[in-house]
Amino acid sequence: MAIQGEEGILISQTEPGRGAEASQPGLRFDLAQAVNALSSSLDLVGQQHAFHMRRVAVMALAVAHALDWPQERQRDALYAGLIHDCGISSETEFNDVATSVECANPDPHCQRGAAYLADCLPLKRFAPIVAHHHTPWKHLCRNNELEEPTRLLTNLVLLADRADVLHSRMHLSGRREWEVIGRELTQYAGGLFAKELVDCFRELAENEVFWLRLLPEYVETVHYDFEIPDDFVTHAFAETQSLAHLFARLVDAKSAFTGEHSLGVGRLSASLGQRVGLSVAMCHQLEIAGLLHDIGKLRVPMEVIDKPGKLSADERRLVKRHSYDSFRILAPVFPGTQIARWAALHHERIDGTGYPFGLKESSLDQGARIIAVADILQALAQTRPYRPAFSQADILTMLKEMAGKRQIDAAIVAHVAGDFPALYALAIGAEGRG
């Protein structure tokens, strides 16, 4: 049974290691939902520019549709708009490239985003688009590494991106605001933008539905106005893993103190799943859930995550909601799996004192208990803004104490203790000693 709402949290939908998915070679998920989830999470980091990537995607899709591009290419225009700024790490960095139509130094976030996507198999084709989405059209035309359709799609993303920035900077409002933007962009036709794209944009901007689609209440779902091909297919584990790694890198990059955390939790979760005898398919799901468990933190302001002192009550509530946000983000992407559920429960405790659901032992299956232990172990091995990393001896002592208090599963902690040096090495990965 697919996990569609919160009711899926309360009980395990499929007994781990059993059922059809245990023998499937790949994992079936909706790439469109994954891209939407990633974009929505990143768009909400900076409230000042909320839904920027979504508006860019909608404008790019509208132009691609008006130009009668093939449906798959229209979908690529949507995807490219949704992820074009995945290399931006903060509101400050966004402001630096949103000061004018021709920004001074866009290269760092373009190259960072392209590097992220180059390692993500399902989205690898968008790496060159993101790398060049601030390159003027007159320069793109001389880039022999990009085919003509890719050059035009790349420039379309730039056009939509700069249109949204210009709209924000001009503080326009009213029925004809986007017509004004279209006229402003005309002066850049042939230089910064391809003339055919500018002409199409101006024509579309005269239609009332163009600006209605960009309103906050519609922009998240307006792509349903267009016939976009379905993208719900079975992916090999390596593809799913690389997508999860992309999400994890974006989460971990949010703070210098959480670097490698999600990657470490993913490695630990898969290893512990193997040690307790779960099937290969369930261990794969555990690794993906571990990699994605903190995706909800993309919606937490950086100044709260990196705060060196004690959090206020409001800040604490903001941080604690991240596990629920993780569930809401992941449930539509991986229906019929344990991934969203396990990711959501990493702060639950078997004595019922955890959050956000306060579940007790009977509602926490082995996968949920494994990710809880993996999350604690990796976090204790890291330096955080409010404390240094703990020693290996102290980490093991603390895990045993929590098991003794029936906060985490004693049997899983016993597996950790039985091969602690190896599991500690998985926890810290490439980052070294915390």
Buried (B, 14 or more C-beta within 10 A) or exposed (E): EEBEEEEBBEEBBBEBBEBEBBEEEBBBBBBBBBBBBBBBBBBBBBEEBBBBBBBBBBBBBBBBBBBEBEEEBBBBBBBBBBBBBBBBBBBEBBEBBBEEBEBEEBBBBBBBBBBBBBBBBBBEBBBBBBBBBBBBBEEBBEBEEBEEEBBBBBBBBBBBBBBBBBBBEEEBEEEEBBBBBBEBBBEBBEEBBBEBBBBBBBEBBEBEEBBEBBEEEBBBEBBEBBEBEEBEEEBEBEBBBBBBBBBBBBBBBBBEBBBBBBBBBBBBBBBBBBBBEBBBBBBBBBBBBBBBBBBBBBBBBBEBBBBEEEBEEEBEEBBBBBBBBBBBBBBBBBBBBBBBBBBBBBBBBBEBEBBBBEBBEEBBBBBBBBBBBBBBBBBBBBBBEEEEBBEBEEBBEBBBEBBEEBBBBBEBBEBBEEEBEEBBEBBBBEBEEB
